[in-house]
Amino acid sequence: MTESGIVGGPISTDLDLEAEIQKLKKERNAVILAHYYQESEIQDLADFLGDSLALAQAAQKTEADVIVFCGVHFMAETAKILNPTRIVVVPDLEAGCSLADSCPAPELAAWKQAHPDHQVVSYINCSAGVKALSDIICTSSNAERVIESLPKDKPILFCPDRNLGDWLNKKLGLNMDLWQGTCIVHEIFDEQKIIDLKVNNPGAVFIAHPECEDHVLRHADFVGSTSALLKFVAESDHQRIIVGTETGILHEMQKRAPHKELIPAPFGDGTCACNECPYMKLNTMEKLYRSLHDLEPRLEMAEDLRLKALKPLERMLALG
C-alpha cells in the first residue's frame, strides 16, 4: 500500500492513516503543527497544538526538516518566515482566511500612502505581503502590550480586523483608524440567540473572542484570545460556559475541563449551533497523509518578502 498516496491516486480505505502518518513523519523528520480549529483527529495527532504564532515558534525549537502546518495559508507563511531553511507543507493550500483575504497588500499600501504620518499595526491574521508593509505585528494575546509600546505622538492604522481594533479602541481609549476586515466565523454570532441562551441557562457565563462583533461582545462575561479562552475554561469555577469562537476549540477545552458543560454560541438562522471555519476544515487526515508522502503542496516565499515580513514580527517578539 506504499504507493496509495501518490498525487492524484486513490487512498485505500484499508490504509491505517494514523499509523502511516506517524511512519512518514519519522521518515521525513517532520513535525506536525495543528491549530485549535482543526478536526479533532488532526489535533490529537499533532506534535504541537496551538495558535499560529505559538506553533511557528514551536517549530523553531525542533530539529525537524519538514513542517506540516495544519491550519490556513497565512499561518504557514508565518512558519516559513520564522523557519526559512525548513520545508513547509500545507495539507490543502486552498485553506485561506476571510480575514487575511479582506486586506490585499496593494490596497494596504495605498491606505498607508494616504496616511504617511501613521504607524501600521497588523494583526497576525494577515498575509506575508501585509506583514511586510507593517511597522509591527500583534496577536490577540499581546495586542494591548504591542500598542502601548508605540510612540504616543503618532496615530495608528490597525488592520485587518475591525472588531479586534474596535475592542482595543474602547479598552485602551484610543482612536485608531481601522481596516474594515472581519472573520466570517466571528461575525455571524446571533446576539438575540445568545441572550436567549443565557436566559435559558441560568448560571452560565458567555466567553468570546475579540474578533466578534461589538453587539456580541457587550454580552460577554469574558473576552480574550484563543489561549485566554482556554485558560478561562480550565481554571474558572464556572461549570457551564457558552463559547463564542470556532467550535474546533471545544475539543481541547473539553480535554482540559472534562466535567464542565461547554455550549457553542448560536449563530445565523439557528438551525445549527456549530460555527465552523470552512477553510480550516479543508485539511483532512487524507490530505495530511498525502502532504507527508509527497512533500506537497509546499509553501514557498521570495527571500526579499520574507525578510521584510520578518522585521515587524521580530519587533513584536522583542517585547517578550
Backbone torsions as a table, in degrees:
resi	resn	phi	psi	omega
1	MET	NA	9.2	-173.7
2	THR	-68.6	-20.1	-178.9
3	GLU	-94.3	3.3	-174.1
4	SER	-70.2	-11.6	-179.6
5	GLY	-101.4	9.8	179.2
6	ILE	-59.7	142.0	-177.0
7	VAL	-50.7	127.3	177.0
8	GLY	86.1	-16.7	-178.7
9	GLY	-83.2	153.8	179.5
10	PRO	-71.3	148.1	175.2
11	ILE	-98.5	124.9	-178.2
12	SER	-62.0	139.8	177.8
13	THR	-69.5	-14.7	179.0
14	ASP	-84.0	-9.1	-176.3
15	LEU	-72.2	129.8	174.7
16	ASP	-81.9	93.9	-172.2
17	LEU	-60.3	-42.2	-178.4
18	GLU	-62.1	-44.9	179.9
19	ALA	-65.3	-40.8	-179.9
20	GLU	-67.5	-37.9	178.2
21	ILE	-64.6	-43.5	178.5
22	GLN	-63.2	-39.1	178.7
23	LYS	-65.1	-47.9	-179.9
24	LEU	-64.6	-35.2	179.5
25	LYS	-59.1	-42.1	178.3
26	LYS	-68.3	-43.7	-178.9
27	GLU	-62.8	-37.1	-176.7
28	ARG	-90.1	-4.0	-171.9
29	ASN	50.5	55.3	-174.1
30	ALA	-107.7	157.1	172.2
31	VAL	-122.0	135.7	-179.5
32	ILE	-104.0	121.2	177.9
33	LEU	-107.9	136.3	179.3
34	ALA	-135.4	133.6	174.9
35	HIS	-78.7	157.0	-179.2
36	TYR	-61.0	-18.0	-176.9
37	TYR	-91.4	3.7	177.5
38	GLN	-74.6	164.8	174.8
39	GLU	-57.9	148.7	-174.1
40	SER	-59.2	-36.0	-178.3
41	GLU	-68.2	-30.6	175.3
42	ILE	-73.7	-41.2	176.6
43	GLN	-56.0	-44.5	-176.2
44	ASP	-69.4	-23.1	-177.5
45	LEU	-89.2	-18.1	-172.7
46	ALA	-68.3	149.3	172.8
47	ASP	-75.5	-34.5	177.5
48	PHE	-135.2	135.1	177.8
49	LEU	-120.7	131.7	-178.7
50	GLY	177.4	-162.9	173.8
51	ASP	-91.6	176.1	-167.2
52	SER	-61.6	-47.0	-177.4
53	LEU	-68.1	-44.8	-179.8
54	ALA	-59.5	-37.3	179.6
55	LEU	-68.3	-44.5	179.0
56	ALA	-62.1	-38.0	178.6
57	GLN	-70.6	-36.3	178.3
58	ALA	-62.3	-39.0	179.5
59	ALA	-64.1	-32.8	178.8
60	GLN	-60.0	-29.6	-174.1
61	LYS	-88.2	-1.2	179.9
62	THR	-99.9	171.0	175.2
63	GLU	-102.7	18.7	-175.8
64	ALA	-66.9	143.9	173.5
65	ASP	-87.5	-25.7	-175.3
66	VAL	-126.9	133.6	173.5
67	ILE	-110.5	120.3	173.7
68	VAL	-102.8	112.2	-175.2
69	PHE	-102.8	107.5	176.7
70	CYS	-90.4	88.7	-178.3
71	GLY	-165.4	-142.2	178.0
72	VAL	-116.1	173.1	-167.4
73	HIS	-56.3	-47.0	-176.0
74	PHE	-65.0	-28.6	178.0
75	MET	-67.5	-42.5	177.3
76	ALA	-65.3	-35.5	175.7
77	GLU	-60.3	-44.3	179.3
78	THR	-60.7	-40.3	177.5
79	ALA	-62.2	-40.3	179.3
80	LYS	-69.1	-38.5	178.5
81	ILE	-59.1	-42.0	-177.0
82	LEU	-88.0	-13.4	-177.5
83	ASN	-133.9	65.4	-171.2
84	PRO	-64.8	-24.7	-176.8
85	THR	-89.3	-7.7	-179.2
86	ARG	-89.3	151.1	167.9
87	ILE	-77.9	125.5	177.6
88	VAL	-113.5	120.8	177.4
89	VAL	-119.7	153.5	179.8
90	VAL	-126.3	130.5	-179.7
91	PRO	-53.6	-38.7	177.1
92	ASP	-137.4	108.5	-176.7
93	LEU	-68.0	-13.7	177.2
94	GLU	-82.3	-1.3	178.0
95	ALA	-73.6	91.0	-177.7
96	GLY	-96.5	-153.0	-178.1
97	CYS	-155.9	124.7	-178.6
98	SER	-61.7	-35.3	-179.3
99	LEU	-69.4	-48.9	178.4
100	ALA	-62.2	-40.4	-179.0
101	ASP	-67.1	-22.4	-177.5
102	SER	-72.2	-10.3	-175.7
103	CYS	-129.1	79.9	177.1
104	PRO	-65.9	141.1	-177.1
105	ALA	-56.1	-42.3	179.3
106	PRO	-61.3	-35.4	179.1
107	GLU	-71.6	-36.4	175.5
108	LEU	-66.2	-39.1	179.1
109	ALA	-59.9	-40.0	178.4
110	ALA	-68.0	-39.9	178.4
111	TRP	-63.4	-42.9	178.9
112	LYS	-64.4	-41.3	179.9
113	GLN	-64.6	-32.6	179.4
114	ALA	-76.2	-11.7	180.0
115	HIS	-130.9	65.8	-172.2
116	PRO	-65.3	-17.8	-178.8
117	ASP	-91.7	0.7	-176.1
118	HIS	-94.3	152.8	168.5
119	GLN	-91.3	146.1	179.0
120	VAL	-108.0	116.4	174.5
121	VAL	-108.4	120.9	-179.3
122	SER	-114.1	129.1	172.0
123	TYR	-63.1	140.6	-173.2
124	ILE	-59.7	-19.0	177.8
125	ASN	-77.8	65.4	-178.8
126	CYS	-150.3	167.4	-177.7
127	SER	-75.0	165.8	176.0
128	ALA	-61.5	-34.9	178.3
129	GLY	-62.5	-38.8	177.2
130	VAL	-71.5	-41.4	176.7
131	LYS	-57.2	-40.4	-177.6
132	ALA	-65.1	-22.5	179.6
133	LEU	-92.7	-1.5	-171.8
134	SER	-95.1	154.8	173.4
135	ASP	-83.4	-34.0	179.4
136	ILE	-158.7	152.9	178.3
137	ILE	-105.4	155.0	172.4
138	CYS	-138.7	161.9	170.0
139	THR	-112.7	172.5	176.4
140	SER	-68.3	-22.8	179.2
141	SER	-75.8	-38.9	-173.0
142	ASN	-112.0	9.2	-174.0
143	ALA	-55.8	-43.0	-179.4
144	GLU	-62.2	-45.2	-178.9
145	ARG	-64.6	-40.6	179.2
146	VAL	-61.9	-49.3	-177.1
147	ILE	-65.1	-39.5	-179.8
148	GLU	-70.0	-14.9	178.7
149	SER	-83.5	-11.0	-174.0
150	LEU	-85.2	156.2	176.6
151	PRO	-56.4	133.7	-175.8
152	LYS	-77.4	-15.7	-175.7
153	ASP	-91.6	3.8	178.7
154	LYS	-118.0	126.8	179.1
155	PRO	-67.7	166.5	-172.0
156	ILE	-123.6	135.3	164.9
157	LEU	-98.9	123.2	-178.7
158	PHE	-113.7	129.9	179.0
159	CYS	-145.7	164.3	-6.1
160	PRO	-96.3	-5.2	-170.3
161	ASP	-92.2	112.0	-177.6
162	ARG	-70.1	-30.7	-177.7
163	ASN	-71.7	-44.7	175.2
164	LEU	-62.2	-42.3	179.3
165	GLY	-63.4	-41.8	179.2
166	ASP	-64.8	-40.7	178.0
167	TRP	-62.4	-41.6	178.0
168	LEU	-67.5	-41.1	177.1
169	ASN	-56.3	-46.5	-178.8
170	LYS	-67.4	-43.2	-175.4
171	LYS	-70.5	-36.3	-175.0
172	LEU	-102.2	-1.5	-179.5
173	GLY	67.8	39.1	-177.5
174	LEU	-106.5	175.6	176.1
175	ASN	-137.4	52.6	178.9
176	MET	-65.3	143.7	171.2
177	ASP	-77.3	132.6	-171.3
178	LEU	-113.6	130.9	167.7
179	TRP	-68.6	142.5	-171.7
180	GLN	-93.7	49.0	176.7
181	GLY	-96.2	155.2	177.7
182	THR	-144.0	163.4	174.4
183	CYS	-97.5	126.9	-177.0
184	ILE	-62.2	-27.0	179.6
185	VAL	-70.6	-42.9	-171.1
186	HIS	-90.9	-10.3	-177.1
187	GLU	-93.7	-3.5	-173.8
188	ILE	-111.2	9.9	174.5
189	PHE	-64.3	140.4	-175.6
190	ASP	-94.1	115.8	-175.8
191	GLU	-58.6	-49.5	-176.1
192	GLN	-65.2	-37.8	-179.8
193	LYS	-68.6	-32.6	175.8
194	ILE	-67.8	-42.0	176.1
195	ILE	-59.2	-46.5	179.9
196	ASP	-61.6	-39.7	-179.0
197	LEU	-65.1	-39.3	178.1
198	LYS	-67.0	-39.7	178.9
199	VAL	-64.8	-40.1	-176.9
200	ASN	-82.8	-4.7	178.0
201	ASN	-129.8	69.6	-177.9
202	PRO	-56.9	134.8	-178.7
203	GLY	94.8	-14.4	179.1
204	ALA	-77.5	145.5	174.8
205	VAL	-109.6	151.6	-179.0
206	PHE	-110.9	122.3	178.0
207	ILE	-115.6	145.4	-174.2
208	ALA	-147.7	153.5	175.8
209	HIS	-83.4	143.2	-178.0
210	PRO	-67.4	-2.8	172.1
211	GLU	-76.5	-8.3	178.0
212	CYS	-71.9	158.4	178.0
213	GLU	-65.0	153.4	-177.3
214	ASP	-59.0	-39.0	-178.1
215	HIS	-67.9	-17.7	173.9
216	VAL	-87.7	-43.8	-177.5
217	LEU	-62.0	-29.3	-178.0
218	ARG	-66.4	-15.7	178.3
219	HIS	-97.5	-2.6	-175.7
220	ALA	-78.7	140.0	173.7
221	ASP	-83.8	-20.6	177.8
222	PHE	-152.0	132.7	176.8
223	VAL	-120.1	130.0	-178.7
224	GLY	-167.3	169.3	178.0
225	SER	-65.7	174.1	178.8
226	THR	-55.6	-48.1	-179.3
227	SER	-66.6	-35.2	178.9
228	ALA	-68.3	-37.5	177.4
229	LEU	-65.3	-41.2	177.0
230	LEU	-61.3	-44.6	179.9
231	LYS	-63.4	-40.6	179.5
232	PHE	-60.3	-46.9	-178.9
233	VAL	-62.0	-42.6	-176.5
234	ALA	-71.0	-34.7	-169.5
235	GLU	-107.2	-18.9	-175.9
236	SER	-73.5	160.2	178.2
237	ASP	-83.9	-8.0	-178.6
238	HIS	-70.0	134.3	-176.4
239	GLN	-99.6	-13.1	179.6
240	ARG	-130.9	118.3	-171.6
241	ILE	-131.6	126.8	174.3
242	ILE	-90.9	126.0	-170.8
243	VAL	-109.7	119.2	-179.4
244	GLY	-104.3	71.0	172.2
245	THR	-161.4	-175.7	-177.6
246	GLU	-60.1	135.8	-169.7
247	THR	-71.2	-12.2	177.5
248	GLY	-59.4	-27.7	-178.3
249	ILE	-70.3	-18.7	-179.0
250	LEU	-61.8	-28.4	179.7
251	HIS	-61.6	-49.9	179.8
252	GLU	-71.4	-37.1	177.7
253	MET	-59.6	-43.4	-178.3
254	GLN	-68.0	-32.1	176.5
255	LYS	-66.7	-35.7	-178.8
256	ARG	-82.2	-23.4	-179.4
257	ALA	-138.2	69.7	-171.2
258	PRO	-63.9	-21.4	-175.9
259	HIS	-97.7	2.0	-179.7
260	LYS	-95.4	151.6	177.2
261	GLU	-93.8	118.9	-179.0
262	LEU	-109.5	125.2	-174.9
263	ILE	-117.2	116.8	178.0
264	PRO	-67.2	135.3	179.9
265	ALA	-65.3	140.1	-178.3
266	PRO	-78.6	158.7	179.8
267	PHE	-149.4	173.0	171.7
268	GLY	55.1	-134.3	-175.8
269	ASP	-86.3	2.8	175.5
270	GLY	81.4	6.3	-179.5
271	THR	-72.7	-18.8	177.6
272	CYS	-151.5	140.9	179.5
273	ALA	-91.8	-0.7	-174.2
274	CYS	-91.4	113.4	-177.6
275	ASN	-103.3	98.0	-175.0
276	GLU	-109.0	147.4	174.8
277	CYS	-83.2	116.6	-177.5
278	PRO	-65.4	-25.6	179.9
279	TYR	-74.3	-45.9	178.5
280	MET	-58.0	-37.7	-174.9
281	LYS	-79.6	-0.3	173.7
282	LEU	-68.1	-27.3	177.0
283	ASN	-75.9	131.8	-179.6
284	THR	-132.6	169.0	177.0
285	MET	-61.6	-38.8	179.7
286	GLU	-63.2	-44.0	179.6
287	LYS	-69.6	-34.6	175.4
288	LEU	-61.8	-44.1	177.3
289	TYR	-60.6	-47.4	-179.3
290	ARG	-61.3	-41.6	-177.0
291	SER	-63.9	-35.6	176.5
292	LEU	-73.5	-39.0	-178.7
293	HIS	-65.9	-44.0	-172.7
294	ASP	-102.6	-9.0	-172.3
295	LEU	52.4	40.8	178.3
296	GLU	-145.7	152.6	-4.6
297	PRO	-77.9	142.4	-178.1
298	ARG	-94.1	148.3	173.9
299	LEU	-94.6	111.0	179.3
300	GLU	-108.5	152.5	-178.9
301	MET	-152.2	135.0	176.8
302	ALA	-63.9	139.8	-174.5
303	GLU	-64.2	-35.9	179.7
304	ASP	-66.3	-37.6	175.8
305	LEU	-66.5	-43.0	-179.4
306	ARG	-59.2	-44.8	-178.0
307	LEU	-66.2	-38.5	177.8
308	LYS	-66.6	-38.5	179.7
309	ALA	-74.0	-28.1	-179.2
310	LEU	-68.2	-36.4	-174.2
311	LYS	-57.4	-51.1	178.6
312	PRO	-69.1	-27.6	174.6
313	LEU	-66.1	-44.6	179.7
314	GLU	-65.0	-35.1	177.6
315	ARG	-62.6	-40.4	176.7
316	MET	-66.3	-47.3	-176.9
317	LEU	-63.0	-28.4	179.6
318	ALA	-65.8	-19.0	178.3
319	LEU	-75.4	-12.6	179.0
320	GLY	95.0	NA	NA
